[in-house]
Amino acid sequence: MAGEMILRICDVEHGACALLSHRENGVLGRLAMIDSGHAQDWRPSTHIRYVLRRTQLDYLFITNADLDHMSDLNSLWEMGIHVASLTRNPHPTPAILRAIKLQSGSLGPDIERFLSIHETYNSPIPEPFDTHMGRITFTSFFNSYPAFQDTNNLSLVIFFEYQGFKILFPGDLEAAGWLALLTRDDFRAALQGVDVLVASHHGRENGYSEELFKYCQPRAIIMSDKAIQHETQKMAGTYRARVVENFPDGVLVRTTMKRRHVLTTRRDGHIEITVSANGDFTIDTEYLG
């Protein structure tokens, strides 16, 4: 099967949302979404329903059980979009997760929806991602409860691959969670060959792991963030240095024809990665950066 992988890192400010599909002969195939955050002027539910004109989301991945990763989740149901499958960290149980979330206050409709679908999305997926997404595959890792009891370090960490290209979504994993996963041989092996890393916790300092870069040498790093408000957001220079160590020329952004090491939704808007059938990839941005 020829075609290409299309991945859009959506500009949802200090949140997370990405849309993934395979395109062949100009036609998009099945649709996957990684997280369901939204911005004031953009929602994945309305984009799927009225721009893509779909009433089914084939694969939904939730990497983190915090609201900024699912602030438009309930709207999928309100818009009449059928969510065919859900992948998330199965730890902890819905009851324990509810207790954890209640420590931060009352639960809104999106968190309630997430807790409710824990109970219902437990059957084997009839059309598995790896065999129905045009040769796009995924591998996931996670820490378990009670070894970790905070939602960030219980993030679902996902690698997506297509024709040799590999991108890593780590949710909001923090340093302790990174170190725990790095004790695993299979996780360290999966880090080899990562082309693009989506920075953990929107590029905040507590999502950074120096140890990670002993095994992972990305050609570019992407941050889903908003205007800098805290000192912990000022990590672009640190991430840039990690890329420069192995890829001093970074990657070419086709929109501007400039070479970049770190891209941010704050500066670049929606970021689209297109991967060809031979594994080469291009990056286009909504803004001129």
C-alpha positions as CSV (number, residue, x, y, z in Angstrom):
1,M,0.0,0.0,0.0
2,A,1.4,3.4,-1.0
3,G,0.2,6.7,0.4
4,E,1.4,8.8,3.2
5,M,0.9,9.5,6.9
6,I,-0.6,12.8,7.9
7,L,-0.2,14.0,11.5
8,R,-1.4,17.3,12.7
9,I,-0.3,18.7,16.1
10,C,-3.2,21.0,16.9
11,D,-2.8,24.4,18.5
12,V,-4.8,24.0,21.7
13,E,-2.5,26.3,23.7
14,H,-1.6,24.6,27.1
15,G,-3.4,21.4,26.1
16,A,-2.9,18.5,23.8
17,C,-4.6,17.2,20.7
18,A,-3.3,15.6,17.5
19,L,-5.0,14.1,14.5
20,L,-3.5,11.2,12.6
21,S,-4.6,9.5,9.4
22,H,-3.3,7.7,6.3
23,R,-3.9,9.3,2.9
24,E,-3.8,7.4,-0.4
25,N,-4.6,9.0,-3.8
26,G,-5.8,12.1,-1.9
27,V,-8.3,10.3,0.2
28,L,-8.0,10.2,4.0
29,G,-8.5,6.8,5.6
30,R,-9.4,6.0,9.2
31,L,-9.0,8.7,11.7
32,A,-7.1,8.6,15.0
33,M,-6.8,11.3,17.7
34,I,-4.2,11.6,20.4
35,D,-5.9,13.6,23.3
36,S,-8.8,15.9,22.9
37,G,-7.8,19.3,24.3
38,H,-9.3,22.4,22.7
39,A,-8.5,26.2,22.3
40,Q,-11.0,29.0,22.6
41,D,-11.3,29.2,18.8
42,W,-10.7,25.6,17.8
43,R,-12.3,22.3,19.0
44,P,-11.5,18.8,17.7
45,S,-15.2,17.9,17.9
46,T,-16.3,20.6,15.5
47,H,-13.3,20.1,13.2
48,I,-14.1,16.4,12.9
49,R,-17.8,16.9,12.4
50,Y,-17.9,19.9,10.1
51,V,-14.5,20.2,8.5
52,L,-13.6,16.6,8.0
53,R,-17.3,15.8,7.8
54,R,-17.1,12.6,9.8
55,T,-19.3,11.1,12.4
56,Q,-16.8,8.4,13.6
57,L,-13.5,8.7,15.3
58,D,-11.9,5.3,14.8
59,Y,-9.2,5.4,17.4
60,L,-8.9,7.7,20.4
61,F,-5.7,7.7,22.6
62,I,-5.7,9.6,25.9
63,T,-2.2,10.1,27.2
64,N,-3.0,11.9,30.5
65,A,-6.0,11.9,32.8
66,D,-6.0,15.7,33.3
67,L,-8.5,18.1,31.8
68,D,-6.1,19.8,29.3
69,H,-5.8,16.5,27.5
70,M,-9.5,15.9,27.3
71,S,-11.3,19.3,27.6
72,D,-13.3,18.6,24.4
73,L,-13.9,14.9,25.1
74,N,-17.6,15.1,26.1
75,S,-18.3,17.3,23.0
76,L,-17.5,14.3,20.8
77,W,-20.6,12.6,22.1
78,E,-22.6,15.8,22.1
79,M,-21.7,16.2,18.4
80,G,-22.9,12.7,17.6
81,I,-19.4,11.4,16.8
82,H,-19.0,7.7,17.5
83,V,-15.8,6.9,19.2
84,A,-15.0,3.4,18.1
85,S,-12.1,2.6,20.4
86,L,-10.1,4.0,23.3
87,T,-6.6,3.4,24.4
88,R,-5.4,4.7,27.7
89,N,-3.3,3.6,30.7
90,P,-5.5,1.0,32.4
91,H,-4.1,2.0,35.8
92,P,-5.5,2.9,38.2
93,T,-9.1,1.7,38.4
94,P,-11.9,4.2,37.7
95,A,-12.8,4.4,41.4
96,I,-9.2,5.2,42.4
97,L,-8.8,7.6,39.5
98,R,-12.0,9.4,40.6
99,A,-10.7,9.7,44.1
100,I,-7.4,11.2,42.8
101,K,-9.2,13.7,40.6
102,L,-11.6,14.7,43.4
103,Q,-8.6,15.9,45.4
104,S,-8.4,18.8,42.9
105,G,-12.1,19.7,43.2
106,S,-15.4,18.8,41.5
107,L,-15.3,16.9,38.2
108,G,-16.7,18.4,35.0
109,P,-18.4,16.6,32.2
110,D,-15.2,15.7,30.3
111,I,-13.6,14.0,33.3
112,E,-16.9,12.3,34.1
113,R,-17.0,11.1,30.4
114,F,-13.5,9.7,30.7
115,L,-14.3,7.9,33.9
116,S,-17.5,6.4,32.4
117,I,-15.8,5.1,29.3
118,H,-13.3,3.3,31.4
119,E,-16.1,1.0,32.3
120,T,-17.4,0.4,28.8
121,Y,-14.3,0.4,26.5
122,N,-12.9,-2.9,27.7
123,S,-13.6,-5.3,24.8
124,P,-11.0,-6.3,22.2
125,I,-10.9,-3.8,19.3
126,P,-12.5,-5.5,16.3
127,E,-10.4,-3.6,13.7
128,P,-7.0,-3.1,15.4
129,F,-5.0,0.0,14.7
130,D,-1.9,-1.8,13.5
131,T,-3.7,-3.6,10.7
132,H,-6.2,-0.9,9.7
133,M,-4.3,2.3,9.6
134,G,-2.4,1.9,6.3
135,R,0.8,0.5,7.9
136,I,0.9,3.1,10.6
137,T,1.6,1.2,13.9
138,F,1.9,2.1,17.5
139,T,3.6,0.9,20.7
140,S,2.7,2.1,24.2
141,F,4.2,2.0,27.6
142,F,3.0,3.2,31.0
143,N,3.8,3.1,34.7
144,S,1.4,1.4,37.1
145,Y,-0.5,2.3,40.3
146,P,0.4,2.3,43.2
147,A,4.0,2.6,42.2
148,F,2.9,6.1,40.9
149,Q,-0.1,7.9,42.3
150,D,-0.1,11.1,40.3
151,T,-1.7,11.5,36.8
152,N,1.4,12.9,35.2
153,N,3.6,9.9,35.9
154,L,0.7,7.6,35.0
155,S,0.7,9.1,31.4
156,L,0.4,6.7,28.5
157,V,3.6,7.0,26.4
158,I,3.0,6.2,22.7
159,F,5.3,5.7,19.7
160,F,3.8,5.9,16.3
161,E,5.7,4.5,13.3
162,Y,5.3,4.6,9.6
163,Q,7.8,3.4,7.0
164,G,10.7,4.0,9.3
165,F,9.5,7.3,10.7
166,K,8.9,7.4,14.4
167,I,7.3,10.0,16.7
168,L,6.9,9.9,20.5
169,F,4.0,11.3,22.5
170,P,4.8,11.0,26.2
171,G,1.8,12.8,27.7
172,D,2.8,14.7,30.8
173,L,5.4,12.2,32.1
174,E,7.8,13.7,34.7
175,A,11.4,12.9,35.5
176,A,10.6,10.1,38.0
177,G,8.2,8.5,35.4
178,W,10.9,8.7,32.7
179,L,13.4,7.0,35.0
180,A,11.1,4.2,35.8
181,L,10.4,3.4,32.2
182,L,14.1,3.7,31.3
183,T,14.8,0.7,33.5
184,R,13.0,-1.4,30.8
185,D,15.0,-2.9,28.0
186,D,12.1,-2.8,25.6
187,F,11.4,0.9,26.3
188,R,15.1,1.9,25.8
189,A,15.0,-0.1,22.5
190,A,11.8,1.7,21.4
191,L,13.6,5.1,21.9
192,Q,16.1,4.3,19.2
193,G,15.3,6.0,15.9
194,V,12.8,8.5,17.2
195,D,12.6,11.3,14.6
196,V,10.3,13.7,16.4
197,L,9.7,14.1,20.2
198,V,6.6,15.8,21.5
199,A,7.9,17.4,24.6
200,S,6.4,16.1,27.8
201,H,4.1,18.3,29.9
202,H,4.0,21.0,27.1
203,G,7.7,21.6,27.4
204,R,7.6,22.4,31.1
205,E,10.8,21.8,33.2
206,N,9.2,19.0,35.3
207,G,8.7,17.0,32.1
208,Y,12.3,17.1,31.1
209,S,14.6,14.1,31.6
210,E,18.4,14.4,30.9
211,E,18.6,10.6,31.0
212,L,16.1,10.2,28.2
213,F,18.5,11.8,25.7
214,K,21.1,9.1,26.2
215,Y,18.8,6.8,24.3
216,C,16.6,9.2,22.2
217,Q,18.2,11.5,19.6
218,P,15.3,13.3,17.9
219,R,15.7,15.4,14.8
220,A,13.1,17.9,16.1
221,I,11.1,18.5,19.2
222,I,7.6,19.9,19.3
223,M,5.9,21.7,22.2
224,S,2.2,22.1,22.5
225,D,2.1,25.3,24.6
226,K,0.8,28.8,25.0
227,A,2.4,32.2,25.8
228,I,5.1,31.9,28.5
229,Q,3.8,32.7,31.9
230,H,6.1,30.7,34.2
231,E,9.8,30.1,34.5
232,T,9.3,26.4,34.0
233,Q,8.1,27.0,30.4
234,K,11.5,28.5,29.4
235,M,12.9,25.1,28.2
236,A,13.1,25.7,24.5
237,G,16.9,26.4,24.7
238,T,17.5,23.2,26.7
239,Y,15.6,21.1,24.2
240,R,17.2,22.8,21.3
241,A,20.7,21.9,22.7
242,R,19.7,18.2,22.8
243,V,18.7,18.2,19.2
244,V,21.8,20.2,18.0
245,E,24.1,17.6,19.6
246,N,23.1,15.1,17.0
247,F,21.4,17.1,14.2
248,P,23.0,20.5,14.1
249,D,21.0,21.4,11.0
250,G,17.7,20.4,12.5
251,V,14.8,19.9,10.1
252,L,13.5,22.0,7.2
253,V,10.1,23.6,7.7
254,R,8.5,23.8,4.3
255,T,6.3,26.8,5.1
256,T,9.2,29.1,5.8
257,M,12.1,27.1,4.2
258,K,14.0,27.6,7.5
259,R,15.7,25.0,9.5
260,R,14.4,24.4,13.0
261,H,15.2,22.3,16.0
262,V,12.2,23.1,18.3
263,L,8.7,24.0,17.1
264,T,5.9,25.3,19.3
265,T,2.2,25.7,18.7
266,R,2.6,29.1,20.5
267,R,4.9,30.3,17.7
268,D,3.9,28.0,14.8
269,G,0.2,27.3,15.3
270,H,-1.0,24.0,13.9
271,I,2.0,21.8,12.9
272,E,1.5,19.2,10.2
273,I,3.9,16.4,9.5
274,T,3.6,14.4,6.3
275,V,5.5,11.2,5.9
276,S,5.9,9.7,2.5
277,A,5.8,6.0,1.6
278,N,9.6,5.9,1.7
279,G,9.8,7.3,5.3
280,D,10.8,10.9,4.3
281,F,8.9,13.6,6.1
282,T,8.1,17.2,5.7
283,I,6.8,19.8,8.2
284,D,4.4,22.6,7.5
285,T,3.2,25.2,10.0
286,E,0.1,27.4,10.2
287,Y,2.1,30.5,11.0
288,L,5.5,31.7,9.8
289,G,7.2,31.0,13.1
